[in-house]
Amino acid sequence: MEHASLLLYCAKALSLDAALEADGERYAWASHYLGEMGKAVIDDLTQGMLRGESV
């Protein structure tokens, strides 16, 4: 969860830069990619915890 939190924090910071800076559009794709990585980590953790409960 710590890794997912760090990925999502970086995505948030980059999206803020993308919104506020004049040439910030270069940060938009990096923010999108990091957000997807954070979601994937959380989804994998959730799946692993759910499988552990059913066994």
DSSP file (Angstrom, degrees, kcal/mol; ACC not computed):
  #  RESIDUE AA STRUCTURE BP1 BP2  ACC     N-H-->O    O-->H-N    N-H-->O    O-->H-N    TCO  KAPPA ALPHA  PHI   PSI    X-CA   Y-CA   Z-CA
    1    1 A M     >        0   0    0      0, 0.0     4,-2.6     0, 0.0     5,-0.2   0.000 360.0 360.0 360.0 -33.2    0.0    0.0    0.0
    2    2 A E  H  >  +     0   0    0      1,-0.2     4,-2.1     2,-0.2     5,-0.2   0.910 360.0  49.5 -62.9 -40.5    2.9    2.3    0.7
    3    3 A H  H  > S+     0   0    0      2,-0.2     4,-2.3     1,-0.2    -1,-0.2   0.921 111.5  48.4 -64.3 -43.9    4.1    1.9   -2.9
    4    4 A A  H  > S+     0   0    0      1,-0.2     4,-2.5     2,-0.2     5,-0.2   0.900 109.9  53.1 -62.1 -41.1    0.7    2.6   -4.3
    5    5 A S  H  X S+     0   0    0     -4,-2.6     4,-2.1     1,-0.2    -1,-0.2   0.902 109.4  48.1 -62.0 -41.5    0.4    5.7   -2.1
    6    6 A L  H  X S+     0   0    0     -4,-2.1     4,-2.3     2,-0.2    -2,-0.2   0.906 111.2  50.3 -66.7 -42.0    3.7    7.0   -3.4
    7    7 A L  H  X S+     0   0    0     -4,-2.3     4,-2.2     1,-0.2    -2,-0.2   0.924 112.8  46.4 -60.9 -44.3    2.7    6.4   -7.0
    8    8 A L  H  X S+     0   0    0     -4,-2.5     4,-2.1     2,-0.2    -1,-0.2   0.841 109.9  53.9 -70.3 -32.5   -0.6    8.2   -6.5
    9    9 A Y  H  X S+     0   0    0     -4,-2.1     4,-2.4    -5,-0.2    -1,-0.2   0.929 110.2  47.0 -64.6 -44.5    1.1   11.1   -4.7
   10   10 A C  H  X S+     0   0    0     -4,-2.3     4,-2.5     1,-0.2    -2,-0.2   0.895 111.1  51.9 -64.3 -39.5    3.4   11.6   -7.7
   11   11 A A  H  X S+     0   0    0     -4,-2.2     4,-2.3     1,-0.2    -1,-0.2   0.903 110.2  49.2 -62.3 -41.0    0.5   11.4  -10.1
   12   12 A K  H  X S+     0   0    0     -4,-2.1     4,-1.9     2,-0.2    -2,-0.2   0.919 111.3  48.6 -64.8 -43.9   -1.3   14.1   -8.1
   13   13 A A  H  X S+     0   0    0     -4,-2.4     4,-2.1     1,-0.2    -2,-0.2   0.909 112.9  47.7 -63.8 -42.2    1.7   16.4   -8.1
   14   14 A L  H  X S+     0   0    0     -4,-2.5     4,-2.5     1,-0.2    -1,-0.2   0.881 109.8  52.3 -67.2 -37.8    2.3   16.0  -11.8
   15   15 A S  H  X S+     0   0    0     -4,-2.3     4,-1.8     2,-0.2    -1,-0.2   0.867 108.5  51.4 -67.7 -33.8   -1.4   16.6  -12.6
   16   16 A L  H  X S+     0   0    0     -4,-1.9     4,-2.0     2,-0.2     5,-0.2   0.920 110.9  47.8 -66.1 -43.2   -1.3   19.8  -10.6
   17   17 A D  H  X S+     0   0    0     -4,-2.1     4,-2.5     1,-0.2    -2,-0.2   0.905 110.0  53.3 -61.0 -41.4    1.8   20.9  -12.5
   18   18 A A  H  < S+     0   0    0     -4,-2.5     6,-0.2     1,-0.2    -1,-0.2   0.867 112.9  44.0 -62.2 -36.1    0.1   20.0  -15.7
   19   19 A A  H  < S+     0   0    0     -4,-1.8    -1,-0.2    -5,-0.2    -2,-0.2   0.834 122.1  34.9 -77.6 -32.8   -2.9   22.2  -14.8
   20   20 A L  H  < S+     0   0    0     -4,-2.0     2,-0.2    -5,-0.1    -2,-0.2   0.746  99.4  79.0-100.0 -25.7   -1.0   25.2  -13.5
   21   21 A E  S >< S-     0   0    0     -4,-2.5     3,-1.4    -5,-0.2     4,-0.1  -0.579  75.0-129.1 -90.0 149.6    2.1   25.5  -15.6
   22   22 A A  T 3  S+     0   0    0      1,-0.3     3,-0.3    -2,-0.2    -1,-0.1   0.887 112.8  31.2 -61.9 -40.7    2.2   27.1  -19.1
   23   23 A D  T >  S+     0   0    0      1,-0.2     3,-1.1     2,-0.1    -1,-0.3  -0.073  86.2 121.8-105.7  33.1    4.0   24.1  -20.6
   24   24 A G  T X>  +     0   0    0     -3,-1.4     3,-2.3    -6,-0.2     4,-0.5   0.574  44.1  89.4 -74.8 -10.4    2.5   21.6  -18.2
   25   25 A E  H >> S+     0   0    0      1,-0.3     3,-0.8    -3,-0.3     4,-0.6   0.764  76.5  68.7 -61.2 -21.8    0.9   19.4  -20.8
   26   26 A R  H <4 S+     0   0    0     -3,-1.1     4,-0.4     1,-0.2    -1,-0.3   0.718  98.2  52.2 -68.5 -17.9    4.2   17.4  -20.9
   27   27 A Y  H <> S+     0   0    0     -3,-2.3     4,-2.4     1,-0.1    -1,-0.2   0.624  88.8  81.8 -88.4 -14.5    3.3   16.2  -17.4
   28   28 A A  H <X S+     0   0    0     -3,-0.8     4,-2.4    -4,-0.5    -2,-0.1   0.914  92.4  44.5 -62.0 -46.7   -0.2   15.0  -18.2
   29   29 A W  H  X S+     0   0    0     -4,-0.6     4,-2.6     2,-0.2    -1,-0.2   0.881 112.9  51.7 -68.3 -36.6    0.8   11.6  -19.7
   30   30 A A  H  > S+     0   0    0     -4,-0.4     4,-2.5     2,-0.2    -1,-0.2   0.912 111.0  48.8 -63.3 -41.2    3.2   10.9  -16.9
   31   31 A S  H  X S+     0   0    0     -4,-2.4     4,-2.3     2,-0.2    -2,-0.2   0.923 111.6  49.0 -62.8 -44.9    0.5   11.6  -14.4
   32   32 A H  H  X S+     0   0    0     -4,-2.4     4,-2.1    -5,-0.2    -2,-0.2   0.924 112.1  48.7 -60.1 -46.1   -1.9    9.4  -16.2
   33   33 A Y  H  X S+     0   0    0     -4,-2.6     4,-2.1     1,-0.2    -2,-0.2   0.913 111.9  48.0 -63.0 -45.2    0.6    6.5  -16.3
   34   34 A L  H  X S+     0   0    0     -4,-2.5     4,-2.4     1,-0.2    -1,-0.2   0.870 109.6  53.7 -66.0 -36.4    1.5    6.8  -12.6
   35   35 A G  H  X S+     0   0    0     -4,-2.3     4,-2.2     2,-0.2    -1,-0.2   0.910 109.3  48.2 -62.3 -42.3   -2.2    6.9  -11.7
   36   36 A E  H  X S+     0   0    0     -4,-2.1     4,-2.3     2,-0.2    -2,-0.2   0.880 110.5  51.6 -65.4 -38.1   -2.8    3.7  -13.6
   37   37 A M  H  X S+     0   0    0     -4,-2.1     4,-2.1     2,-0.2    -2,-0.2   0.919 109.6  49.7 -64.6 -42.7    0.2    2.0  -12.0
   38   38 A G  H  X S+     0   0    0     -4,-2.4     4,-2.1     1,-0.2    -2,-0.2   0.908 110.9  49.5 -61.5 -42.3   -1.1    3.0   -8.5
   39   39 A K  H  X S+     0   0    0     -4,-2.2     4,-2.9     1,-0.2    -1,-0.2   0.901 109.0  52.5 -63.2 -41.4   -4.5    1.5   -9.4
   40   40 A A  H  X S+     0   0    0     -4,-2.3     4,-2.4     2,-0.2    -1,-0.2   0.896 108.6  50.1 -62.8 -40.5   -2.9   -1.7  -10.6
   41   41 A V  H  X S+     0   0    0     -4,-2.1     4,-2.3     2,-0.2    -1,-0.2   0.933 113.0  46.0 -63.2 -45.5   -1.0   -2.1   -7.4
   42   42 A I  H  X S+     0   0    0     -4,-2.1     4,-2.6     2,-0.2    -2,-0.2   0.913 112.2  51.2 -64.6 -42.4   -4.1   -1.6   -5.3
   43   43 A D  H  X S+     0   0    0     -4,-2.9     4,-2.5     1,-0.2    -1,-0.2   0.913 111.0  48.4 -61.0 -42.9   -6.1   -4.0   -7.5
   44   44 A D  H  X S+     0   0    0     -4,-2.4     4,-2.3     2,-0.2    -1,-0.2   0.909 112.2  48.5 -64.5 -41.8   -3.5   -6.7   -7.1
   45   45 A L  H  X S+     0   0    0     -4,-2.3     4,-2.3     2,-0.2    -2,-0.2   0.918 112.0  49.3 -63.7 -42.3   -3.4   -6.2   -3.4
   46   46 A T  H  X S+     0   0    0     -4,-2.6     4,-2.4     2,-0.2    -2,-0.2   0.923 110.9  49.3 -63.5 -44.8   -7.1   -6.4   -3.1
   47   47 A Q  H  X S+     0   0    0     -4,-2.5     4,-2.4     1,-0.2    -1,-0.2   0.913 111.3  50.2 -60.3 -42.8   -7.3   -9.6   -5.3
   48   48 A G  H  X S+     0   0    0     -4,-2.3     4,-1.7     1,-0.2    -1,-0.2   0.884 111.3  47.9 -64.2 -38.7   -4.6  -11.2   -3.1
   49   49 A M  H  X S+     0   0    0     -4,-2.3     4,-1.3     2,-0.2    -1,-0.2   0.891 112.0  49.6 -70.3 -38.1   -6.4  -10.3    0.1
   50   50 A L  H  X S+     0   0    0     -4,-2.4     4,-1.4     1,-0.2    -2,-0.2   0.890 110.3  50.1 -67.8 -38.7   -9.8  -11.6   -1.2
   51   51 A R  H  X S+     0   0    0     -4,-2.4     4,-1.0     1,-0.2    -1,-0.2   0.877 107.4  55.4 -65.4 -36.6   -8.2  -14.9   -2.4
   52   52 A G  H  < S+     0   0    0     -4,-1.7    -1,-0.2     1,-0.2    -2,-0.2   0.823 105.9  51.6 -66.1 -31.3   -6.6  -15.3    1.0
   53   53 A E  H  < S+     0   0    0     -4,-1.3    -1,-0.2     1,-0.2    -2,-0.2   0.849 108.3  50.2 -73.5 -34.6  -10.0  -15.0    2.8
   54   54 A S  H  <        0   0    0     -4,-1.4    -1,-0.2     1,-0.2    -2,-0.2   0.680 360.0 360.0 -80.5 -16.5  -11.7  -17.7    0.6
   55   55 A V     <        0   0    0     -4,-1.0    -1,-0.2    -3,-0.1    -2,-0.1   0.464 360.0 360.0 -83.2 360.0   -8.9  -20.3    1.1
